[in-house]
């Protein structure tokens, strides 16, 4: 399947699974060999179904706009950045999916409580994903200030971070990394081959999780 098809499938799946809280949609959208990395959900399709059944017991939110504020897709990977209020808390959530044969095959996430809502402007700049990924990878390696545009406002030193995955589309690059017992999802917007904007969702990796797949 194409990147566009994978993106459309993930959005449709999330709408049914999370938006509609529909456990039956698991068989439609989720691969039989589904690998779960979320620290809140048990492994496999059965674990996801159980989590959705629990979610159905909570009061349904009123009519609201989609919590998805950014989508980055490349080949088999689709990253969703969401902002929502749950149980009275303002949360930022990064959801990363790997697609196989048109179904969700693997899922990672991180959830971070926020004091303020992240500002996500429209991103219209085009870019070459391979070039942008190379720039971000070099920045992770060297923290070269020459790669940063005025007003960037993000972290400058990623020393100690282990880079696990990168997903790039247009002017956006997402980096999944870990450092000091936490997982990080850093999203960069590039303009004129410089890092121009930055958003982050991070979460401490729990000592005990409901599966043995780890968070990365």
C-alpha positions as CSV (number, residue, x, y, z in Angstrom):
1,X,0.0,0.0,0.0
2,X,1.1,3.6,-0.6
3,X,1.9,6.1,2.1
4,X,-1.4,7.9,1.4
5,X,-3.3,4.7,1.8
6,X,-1.6,3.9,5.0
7,X,-2.4,7.3,6.4
8,X,-6.0,7.1,5.4
9,X,-6.4,3.7,7.0
10,X,-4.8,4.8,10.3
11,X,-7.1,7.8,10.5
12,X,-10.1,5.6,9.8
13,X,-9.0,3.0,12.3
14,X,-8.4,5.6,15.1
15,X,-11.8,7.2,14.4
16,X,-13.5,3.8,14.9
17,X,-11.3,2.4,17.7
18,X,-10.8,5.5,19.8
19,X,-13.4,8.0,18.6
20,X,-16.3,5.5,18.5
21,X,-14.8,3.2,21.2
22,X,-15.7,0.2,19.0
23,X,-14.1,-3.1,20.0
24,X,-15.5,-4.8,17.0
25,X,-13.4,-2.6,14.7
26,X,-10.3,-4.4,16.1
27,X,-10.9,-7.3,13.7
28,X,-11.3,-4.9,10.8
29,X,-8.2,-2.7,11.3
30,X,-5.7,-4.6,13.5
31,X,-3.3,-7.3,12.3
32,X,-3.4,-10.7,13.9
33,X,0.2,-10.3,15.0
34,X,-0.3,-6.9,16.5
35,X,2.5,-5.7,18.7
36,X,1.6,-3.3,21.5
37,X,4.2,-1.0,23.1
38,X,1.8,1.3,25.0
39,X,2.5,1.1,28.8
40,X,-1.3,1.3,29.5
41,X,-2.5,-1.6,27.3
42,X,-2.0,-5.3,27.4
43,X,-0.4,-7.0,24.3
44,X,-2.1,-8.3,21.2
45,X,-5.5,-7.8,19.7
46,X,-7.1,-9.2,22.9
47,X,-5.4,-6.5,25.0
48,X,-6.6,-3.8,22.7
49,X,-10.2,-5.1,22.8
50,X,-10.1,-5.2,26.6
51,X,-8.9,-1.6,26.8
52,X,-11.7,-0.5,24.5
53,X,-14.2,-2.3,26.5
54,X,-13.0,-0.5,29.6
55,X,-13.0,2.8,27.7
56,X,-16.7,2.2,26.8
57,X,-17.5,2.2,30.5
58,X,-16.4,5.9,30.9
59,X,-18.8,8.7,30.1
60,X,-18.7,9.6,26.5
61,X,-17.3,13.1,25.8
62,X,-19.6,15.7,24.2
63,X,-19.4,16.5,20.6
64,X,-16.0,17.9,19.9
65,X,-13.5,18.5,17.1
66,X,-10.9,15.8,16.3
67,X,-8.1,15.8,18.8
68,X,-5.6,15.0,15.9
69,X,-3.5,18.2,15.3
70,X,-0.7,16.7,13.1
71,X,-0.2,13.7,10.9
72,X,3.2,12.6,9.6
73,X,3.4,9.5,7.3
74,X,6.2,7.8,5.5
75,X,6.0,4.4,4.0
76,X,4.7,1.9,6.6
77,X,4.8,4.4,9.5
78,X,2.1,7.0,10.5
79,X,2.6,9.4,13.4
80,X,-0.4,11.1,15.0
81,X,0.0,14.1,17.4
82,X,-3.1,14.6,19.5
83,X,-4.2,17.1,22.1
84,X,-7.2,16.4,24.3
85,X,-8.7,16.7,27.8
86,X,-9.3,13.4,29.6
87,X,-10.4,12.9,33.2
88,X,-9.9,16.6,33.7
89,X,-6.3,16.6,32.4
90,X,-5.0,18.4,29.4
91,X,-2.9,15.8,27.5
92,X,-0.6,15.7,24.5
93,X,-0.3,12.2,22.9
94,X,2.1,10.9,20.3
95,X,0.8,7.7,18.6
96,X,3.1,5.9,16.2
97,X,1.7,3.1,14.0
98,X,3.4,0.6,11.7
99,X,1.2,-0.7,9.0
100,X,1.4,-4.2,7.4
101,X,-0.9,-5.4,4.6
102,X,-3.3,-2.5,5.2
103,X,-3.7,-3.1,9.0
104,X,-2.2,-1.8,12.2
105,X,0.7,-4.1,13.0
106,X,2.5,-2.3,15.7
107,X,1.8,0.7,18.0
108,X,3.9,2.9,20.2
109,X,2.8,6.0,22.2
110,X,3.7,8.5,24.8
111,X,1.4,10.7,26.9
112,X,2.3,13.9,28.6
113,X,0.2,16.2,30.8
114,X,0.4,19.8,29.7
115,X,0.0,23.1,31.5
116,X,-0.8,24.9,28.3
117,X,-2.0,23.8,24.9
118,X,0.7,23.4,22.2
119,X,0.3,25.9,19.3
120,X,0.3,23.9,16.0
121,X,0.3,26.3,13.0
122,X,-0.5,25.1,9.6
123,X,2.5,23.6,7.8
124,X,2.6,24.4,4.1
125,X,6.3,24.2,3.3
126,X,7.4,21.4,1.1
127,X,10.6,19.5,1.6
128,X,12.5,16.4,0.6
129,X,12.0,13.9,3.5
130,X,15.4,12.2,3.0
131,X,17.2,15.5,3.1
132,X,15.3,16.7,6.1
133,X,15.9,13.4,8.0
134,X,19.7,13.7,7.3
135,X,19.7,17.3,8.7
136,X,17.8,16.2,11.9
137,X,20.0,13.1,12.3
138,X,23.1,15.3,12.1
139,X,21.7,17.7,14.6
140,X,21.0,14.9,17.0
141,X,24.6,13.7,16.6
142,X,26.4,17.1,16.8
143,X,24.0,19.7,18.2
144,X,25.3,22.0,15.5
145,X,23.8,25.5,16.1
146,X,24.4,26.3,12.4
147,X,21.4,24.0,11.6
148,X,19.0,26.0,13.7
149,X,16.9,29.0,12.4
150,X,16.2,32.1,14.5
151,X,13.2,31.5,16.7
152,X,13.6,27.7,16.8
153,X,12.9,27.5,20.5
154,X,13.5,23.8,20.9
155,X,16.2,21.8,22.7
156,X,19.8,22.1,21.4
157,X,21.5,19.2,23.0
158,X,20.4,15.6,22.5
159,X,23.5,14.0,24.1
160,X,22.7,10.6,25.6
161,X,19.6,10.1,23.4
162,X,19.3,6.8,21.6
163,X,17.5,7.4,18.3
164,X,15.1,4.6,17.4
165,X,12.9,5.7,14.5
166,X,12.4,8.7,12.2
167,X,9.3,9.5,10.1
168,X,9.4,12.4,7.7
169,X,6.8,14.1,5.4
170,X,7.2,17.4,3.7
171,X,8.8,19.9,6.1
172,X,8.2,17.7,9.2
173,X,10.4,15.1,10.8
174,X,9.5,13.0,13.8
175,X,12.2,11.4,15.9
176,X,11.5,8.7,18.5
177,X,14.3,8.4,21.0
178,X,15.0,7.4,24.6
179,X,17.2,8.8,27.3
180,X,17.5,8.4,31.1
181,X,14.5,6.1,31.4
182,X,12.1,8.1,29.3
183,X,10.9,8.0,25.7
184,X,10.7,11.1,23.5
185,X,8.8,12.1,20.4
186,X,10.4,15.2,19.0
187,X,8.8,16.8,15.9
188,X,10.8,19.3,13.9
189,X,9.6,21.7,11.2
190,X,12.3,22.6,8.7
191,X,12.5,25.7,6.5
192,X,15.3,26.4,4.1
193,X,17.1,23.3,5.5
194,X,17.1,24.7,9.0
195,X,15.3,23.6,12.1
196,X,12.5,26.2,12.5
197,X,10.0,24.8,15.0
198,X,9.8,22.1,17.5
199,X,7.2,20.1,19.5
200,X,7.8,17.3,22.1
201,X,5.9,14.6,23.9
202,X,7.8,12.6,26.5
203,X,7.0,10.0,29.1
204,X,8.9,8.1,31.8
205,X,9.1,4.4,31.0
206,X,7.3,2.6,33.8
207,X,9.2,-0.1,35.7
208,X,6.3,-2.5,35.2
209,X,4.2,-2.8,32.0
210,X,1.3,-5.1,31.0
211,X,3.5,-6.7,28.3
212,X,7.1,-7.5,27.5
213,X,7.5,-5.4,24.4
214,X,9.0,-2.3,25.9
215,X,8.0,1.3,25.0
216,X,10.5,1.5,22.0
